[in-house]
Amino acid sequence: MALPLNKGEVLRGRYEIRQQIGQGGTGSVYLAEDRRLEGRLCAVKEVEHDRALPAKMFEEAREQFMREATVLARLDHPNLPKVSDFFSRENRDYLVMDYVPGEDLRTLMLDARRQKTFLREDVVLGWANQIANALTYLHRQSPPIIHRDIKPSNLKLTPSGLVKLVDFGLVRVLVPDEMTITVIQGQGTILYTPLEQYGSDGSHTDVRSDVYSLGATLYHLLTNTAPSDARQRFLTPESLTPPKEINSAINRRTQRGLKWAMSLHPDERPDSAEDFRLFLLGQKEIITSPLPNLHQQPPKAKLRDLLAQPAEQRLLWLIGGMMVLSFLTSVLG
């Protein structure tokens, strides 16, 4: 791990470091002042690549960072910080974003726990609505963008009430048939990481991986209790306590939604963040089987089923039909 940047240090002749405001497995985040735009504060995300990687993979990782930073710089959504610049210096890469003021949701949850209470469910679902909107925007990009590190500490509540999904340290751009070198950026935070995200390249992750992480994040916010991680649940399914047993005020629909989103197999989760959002808001039901074919011909299907029955049952059906026909004839006659 390289030494942290010093206060007063200037990057690219423009960004003057004020202080370190975050640190993770992929590097640090700094609060900096933009010397070109007086009074503008920004967050500088430092990405430090694994120096143990072979030289070729190291270069591929840096090239991938530049490609993905270019994609991130094009994003524009109220619940995402705006990426304004990116560059490299020595063996580290930097992503410059708008500084987001306010408290992260983990801090607010811990405050509630210290007061022996819970965050209000309607407030948390309001946050979920905003976060799901941001994820839907990311997932609908071409190619789709997967955040891969959704957790309470990566969600900040601004003074105006907006929730911002910050820290693009593990972002993955889904490009078909392309090896993504995410091994250099870690695997996310274990409490909120689905099973398919474990592994070297994260090649099995898709939009449903973010849905799992959002579900696990909401579980934590509503219960003040960290969810059992996916590997533990795979070995011991009952290790995940139903959230309503911890916080009795949680709505049954919310509990069903969290269980759905946190399904271990991706195919058993909502297909999208939008589906999850609509369910939490009461505008969608869980669909666990394919919709029926609306163009089926029921009469033919019934006749086929009837002919497939044993001869005795067919005879009974025929006799019954004749009796009904005889009754109708007598009544109408």
C-alpha positions as CSV (number, residue, x, y, z in Angstrom):
1,M,0.0,0.0,0.0
2,A,1.4,3.3,-1.1
3,L,1.7,6.3,1.3
4,P,-1.4,8.5,1.5
5,L,-1.4,11.9,-0.2
6,N,-0.4,14.8,2.1
7,K,-2.5,17.9,2.9
8,G,-1.6,20.7,0.4
9,E,-0.3,18.3,-2.2
10,V,-1.6,19.3,-5.7
11,L,-2.5,16.7,-8.3
12,R,-2.3,17.6,-12.0
13,G,-1.6,21.2,-11.1
14,R,-5.2,21.6,-10.2
15,Y,-6.6,19.5,-7.3
16,E,-5.2,20.6,-3.9
17,I,-5.7,17.9,-1.2
18,R,-7.4,19.0,2.0
19,Q,-7.9,15.8,3.8
20,Q,-8.5,12.0,3.5
21,I,-12.2,11.3,3.8
22,G,-12.4,7.6,3.1
23,Q,-10.3,4.5,2.7
24,G,-11.0,1.0,1.3
25,G,-9.3,-2.0,-0.3
26,T,-8.9,-0.2,-3.6
27,G,-7.4,3.0,-2.3
28,S,-8.4,6.2,-0.7
29,V,-10.8,9.1,-1.2
30,Y,-9.7,12.7,-0.6
31,L,-11.5,16.0,-0.3
32,A,-9.8,18.5,-2.6
33,E,-10.2,22.0,-3.8
34,D,-10.3,22.7,-7.5
35,R,-7.9,25.6,-8.1
36,R,-9.3,26.4,-11.5
37,L,-12.9,26.8,-10.2
38,E,-12.6,28.9,-7.0
39,G,-14.7,27.5,-4.1
40,R,-15.5,24.2,-5.8
41,L,-14.8,21.1,-3.7
42,C,-14.4,17.7,-5.2
43,A,-13.8,14.1,-4.1
44,V,-10.7,12.5,-5.6
45,K,-10.9,8.7,-5.7
46,E,-7.5,7.0,-5.8
47,V,-7.3,3.5,-7.3
48,E,-4.2,1.6,-6.5
49,H,-3.7,-1.5,-8.6
50,D,-2.2,-4.7,-7.3
51,R,1.5,-4.5,-7.8
52,A,1.8,-8.3,-7.8
53,L,-0.1,-8.5,-11.1
54,P,2.0,-9.5,-14.1
55,A,3.1,-6.5,-16.2
56,K,0.6,-7.3,-19.0
57,M,-2.3,-7.6,-16.7
58,F,-1.3,-4.5,-14.9
59,E,-1.4,-2.5,-18.1
60,E,-4.7,-4.1,-19.1
61,A,-6.1,-3.0,-15.7
62,R,-5.0,0.6,-16.2
63,E,-6.4,0.6,-19.8
64,Q,-9.7,-0.7,-18.4
65,F,-9.8,2.0,-15.8
66,M,-9.4,4.6,-18.5
67,R,-12.2,3.1,-20.6
68,E,-14.6,2.8,-17.7
69,A,-13.7,6.3,-16.4
70,T,-14.7,7.6,-19.8
71,V,-18.0,5.9,-19.5
72,L,-18.6,7.2,-16.0
73,A,-17.8,10.8,-17.1
74,R,-20.8,10.7,-19.5
75,L,-23.3,9.8,-16.7
76,D,-25.7,12.4,-15.5
77,H,-28.3,11.5,-12.8
78,P,-29.4,13.4,-9.7
79,N,-28.6,10.4,-7.4
80,L,-25.1,9.9,-8.8
81,P,-22.1,12.3,-8.2
82,K,-20.9,13.8,-11.5
83,V,-17.5,12.5,-12.6
84,S,-15.6,15.5,-14.0
85,D,-12.0,14.2,-14.6
86,F,-9.7,11.2,-14.5
87,F,-5.9,10.8,-14.9
88,S,-3.0,8.7,-13.8
89,R,0.1,9.4,-11.8
90,E,2.9,6.9,-11.4
91,N,1.2,3.6,-10.5
92,R,-2.1,5.1,-9.4
93,D,-5.2,6.2,-11.2
94,Y,-7.5,9.0,-10.1
95,L,-11.2,9.7,-10.6
96,V,-12.5,13.2,-9.8
97,M,-16.1,13.6,-8.7
98,D,-18.4,16.2,-7.2
99,Y,-18.0,16.3,-3.4
100,V,-21.3,15.1,-1.8
101,P,-21.9,16.7,1.6
102,G,-24.0,15.0,4.3
103,E,-24.0,11.9,6.3
104,D,-23.8,8.4,4.9
105,L,-26.6,6.0,5.7
106,R,-24.5,3.8,7.9
107,T,-23.8,6.7,10.2
108,L,-27.6,7.4,10.5
109,M,-28.3,3.7,11.2
110,L,-25.7,3.6,13.9
111,D,-27.2,6.7,15.5
112,A,-30.6,5.0,15.6
113,R,-29.1,1.9,17.1
114,R,-27.4,3.9,19.8
115,Q,-30.8,5.4,20.6
116,K,-32.2,1.9,20.8
117,T,-34.6,2.6,18.0
118,F,-34.9,1.9,14.2
119,L,-34.9,4.1,11.2
120,R,-38.5,4.7,10.0
121,E,-39.5,2.3,7.3
122,D,-41.2,4.9,5.1
123,V,-38.0,6.9,5.2
124,V,-35.8,3.9,4.3
125,L,-38.2,3.0,1.5
126,G,-38.0,6.5,0.2
127,W,-34.2,6.2,0.0
128,A,-34.7,2.8,-1.7
129,N,-36.8,4.4,-4.3
130,Q,-34.0,6.9,-5.1
131,I,-31.3,4.3,-5.1
132,A,-33.2,2.0,-7.4
133,N,-33.8,4.8,-9.8
134,A,-30.0,5.4,-9.9
135,L,-29.4,1.7,-10.5
136,T,-32.0,1.5,-13.2
137,Y,-30.2,4.4,-14.9
138,L,-26.8,2.7,-14.7
139,H,-28.2,-0.7,-15.8
140,R,-29.9,0.8,-18.8
141,Q,-26.7,2.3,-20.2
142,S,-25.2,0.7,-23.3
143,P,-23.3,-1.3,-22.3
144,P,-24.9,-1.7,-18.8
145,I,-22.9,-0.5,-15.7
146,I,-22.9,-2.6,-12.6
147,H,-21.9,-0.8,-9.4
148,R,-21.0,-4.0,-7.4
149,D,-20.4,-2.2,-4.0
150,I,-23.8,-1.0,-2.8
151,K,-23.7,-0.7,1.0
152,P,-24.9,1.9,3.7
153,S,-21.5,3.6,3.8
154,N,-21.6,4.2,0.0
155,L,-24.9,6.0,0.2
156,K,-24.9,9.7,1.3
157,L,-27.9,11.7,2.3
158,T,-27.4,15.4,1.2
159,P,-28.9,18.3,3.2
160,S,-31.6,18.6,0.5
161,G,-32.8,15.0,1.0
162,L,-31.2,13.5,-2.1
163,V,-29.5,10.1,-1.6
164,K,-26.3,9.8,-3.7
165,L,-24.7,6.5,-4.6
166,V,-21.0,7.2,-4.3
167,D,-17.7,5.4,-4.8
168,F,-17.3,3.8,-8.2
169,G,-14.3,1.8,-7.0
170,L,-15.7,-1.6,-8.1
171,V,-17.8,-0.5,-11.1
172,R,-17.9,-2.9,-14.0
173,V,-19.0,-2.1,-17.5
174,L,-20.6,-5.2,-19.0
175,V,-19.0,-5.7,-22.4
176,P,-19.9,-9.1,-24.0
177,D,-17.0,-11.5,-24.6
178,E,-14.6,-9.3,-22.8
179,M,-12.5,-10.3,-19.8
180,T,-12.9,-7.7,-17.1
181,I,-9.9,-7.3,-14.7
182,T,-11.9,-6.6,-11.6
183,V,-9.5,-8.8,-9.5
184,I,-7.4,-5.7,-9.0
185,Q,-10.4,-3.9,-7.4
186,G,-11.5,-6.5,-4.9
187,Q,-14.9,-8.2,-4.6
188,G,-17.1,-5.8,-2.7
189,T,-18.1,-5.9,1.0
190,I,-18.9,-9.4,2.1
191,L,-22.1,-8.6,4.0
192,Y,-23.7,-7.2,0.8
193,T,-22.1,-9.4,-1.9
194,P,-24.0,-12.1,-3.7
195,L,-22.4,-15.5,-4.3
196,E,-21.8,-14.9,-8.0
197,Q,-19.6,-12.0,-7.3
198,Y,-17.0,-14.1,-5.6
199,G,-14.2,-15.1,-7.9
200,S,-11.4,-13.4,-9.8
201,D,-13.1,-11.6,-12.6
202,G,-16.7,-11.2,-11.6
203,S,-17.7,-12.5,-15.0
204,H,-21.0,-13.9,-13.6
205,T,-22.3,-10.7,-12.2
206,D,-25.2,-8.8,-13.8
207,V,-27.8,-6.3,-12.8
208,R,-29.3,-8.8,-10.3
209,S,-26.1,-8.7,-8.4
210,D,-26.8,-5.0,-7.6
211,V,-30.4,-6.0,-6.6
212,Y,-29.0,-8.4,-4.0
213,S,-26.7,-5.8,-2.6
214,L,-29.5,-3.3,-2.4
215,G,-31.7,-5.8,-0.6
216,A,-29.0,-6.6,1.9
217,T,-28.4,-2.9,2.4
218,L,-32.0,-2.2,3.2
219,Y,-32.1,-5.2,5.5
220,H,-29.3,-3.7,7.5
221,L,-30.8,-0.2,7.6
222,L,-34.2,-1.5,8.7
223,T,-33.0,-3.9,11.4
224,N,-29.7,-2.3,12.7
225,T,-28.4,-5.8,12.2
226,A,-25.9,-6.9,9.6
227,P,-27.3,-9.6,7.3
228,S,-25.6,-13.0,7.2
229,D,-23.3,-13.1,4.3
230,A,-24.2,-15.2,1.2
231,R,-21.6,-17.9,1.8
232,Q,-22.8,-18.5,5.4
233,R,-26.4,-18.6,4.2
234,F,-25.5,-21.1,1.5
235,L,-24.2,-23.5,4.2
236,T,-26.8,-22.6,6.8
237,P,-30.0,-21.1,5.2
238,E,-31.7,-20.4,8.5
239,S,-28.8,-18.1,9.5
240,L,-30.6,-15.1,8.0
241,T,-33.2,-13.9,10.6
242,P,-36.4,-12.7,9.1
243,P,-36.3,-8.9,9.5
244,K,-39.7,-8.6,11.1
245,E,-38.5,-10.8,13.9
246,I,-35.9,-8.0,14.7
247,N,-38.1,-5.0,13.9
248,S,-41.7,-5.8,14.3
249,A,-42.8,-2.5,12.6
250,I,-41.6,-3.7,9.2
251,N,-44.4,-4.3,6.8
252,R,-44.9,-7.8,5.6
253,R,-44.6,-6.7,1.9
254,T,-41.2,-5.2,2.7
255,Q,-40.1,-8.4,4.3
256,R,-41.2,-10.4,1.3
257,G,-39.3,-7.9,-1.0
258,L,-36.1,-8.2,1.0
259,K,-36.3,-12.0,0.9
260,W,-36.9,-11.9,-2.9
261,A,-34.0,-9.5,-3.6
262,M,-31.6,-11.5,-1.3
263,S,-32.3,-14.9,-3.0
264,L,-29.0,-16.8,-3.3
265,H,-29.6,-17.7,-7.0
266,P,-29.9,-14.8,-9.4
267,D,-32.8,-16.4,-11.3
268,E,-34.9,-16.2,-8.1
269,R,-34.4,-12.4,-7.6
270,P,-36.2,-9.5,-9.3
271,D,-35.0,-9.2,-12.9
272,S,-34.2,-5.5,-12.4
273,A,-33.9,-2.8,-9.8
274,E,-37.0,-1.3,-11.2
275,D,-39.0,-4.5,-10.5
276,F,-37.7,-4.5,-6.9
277,R,-38.6,-0.8,-6.6
278,L,-42.2,-1.3,-7.9
279,F,-42.7,-4.2,-5.5
280,L,-41.6,-2.3,-2.4
281,L,-44.0,0.5,-3.5
282,G,-46.9,-1.9,-3.8
283,Q,-47.1,-1.6,-7.6
284,K,-45.9,-5.1,-8.6
285,E,-46.3,-8.6,-7.4
286,I,-43.6,-11.3,-7.2
287,I,-43.6,-13.4,-10.3
288,T,-42.0,-16.8,-9.7
289,S,-43.1,-18.6,-12.9
290,P,-43.5,-17.6,-16.6
291,L,-46.7,-15.9,-17.6
292,P,-49.2,-18.1,-19.4
293,N,-49.4,-18.0,-23.2
294,L,-52.2,-15.6,-23.8
295,H,-52.8,-17.0,-27.3
296,Q,-53.5,-20.6,-26.3
297,Q,-56.7,-22.2,-27.6
298,P,-58.5,-23.5,-24.4
299,P,-61.1,-25.6,-26.3
300,K,-58.5,-27.6,-28.1
301,A,-56.4,-28.0,-25.0
302,K,-59.5,-29.4,-23.1
303,L,-60.4,-31.8,-25.9
304,R,-56.8,-33.1,-26.0
305,D,-56.9,-33.6,-22.2
306,L,-60.3,-35.4,-22.5
307,L,-59.0,-37.8,-25.2
308,A,-56.0,-38.6,-23.1
309,Q,-58.1,-39.9,-20.3
310,P,-58.9,-43.6,-19.8
311,A,-61.9,-45.1,-21.7
312,E,-64.1,-45.4,-18.6
313,Q,-63.7,-41.7,-17.7
314,R,-64.4,-40.7,-21.4
315,L,-67.6,-42.8,-21.2
316,L,-68.7,-41.1,-18.0
317,W,-68.1,-37.6,-19.5
318,L,-70.2,-38.7,-22.6
319,I,-73.1,-39.9,-20.5
320,G,-73.0,-36.8,-18.4
321,G,-73.0,-34.6,-21.5
322,M,-76.0,-36.5,-22.9
323,M,-77.9,-36.0,-19.6
324,V,-77.3,-32.3,-19.6
325,L,-78.3,-32.1,-23.3
326,S,-81.5,-34.0,-22.6
327,F,-82.3,-31.7,-19.6
328,L,-81.8,-28.6,-21.7
329,T,-83.9,-30.0,-24.5
330,S,-86.9,-30.7,-22.2
331,V,-86.7,-27.3,-20.6
332,L,-86.4,-25.4,-23.8
333,G,-89.1,-27.6,-25.5
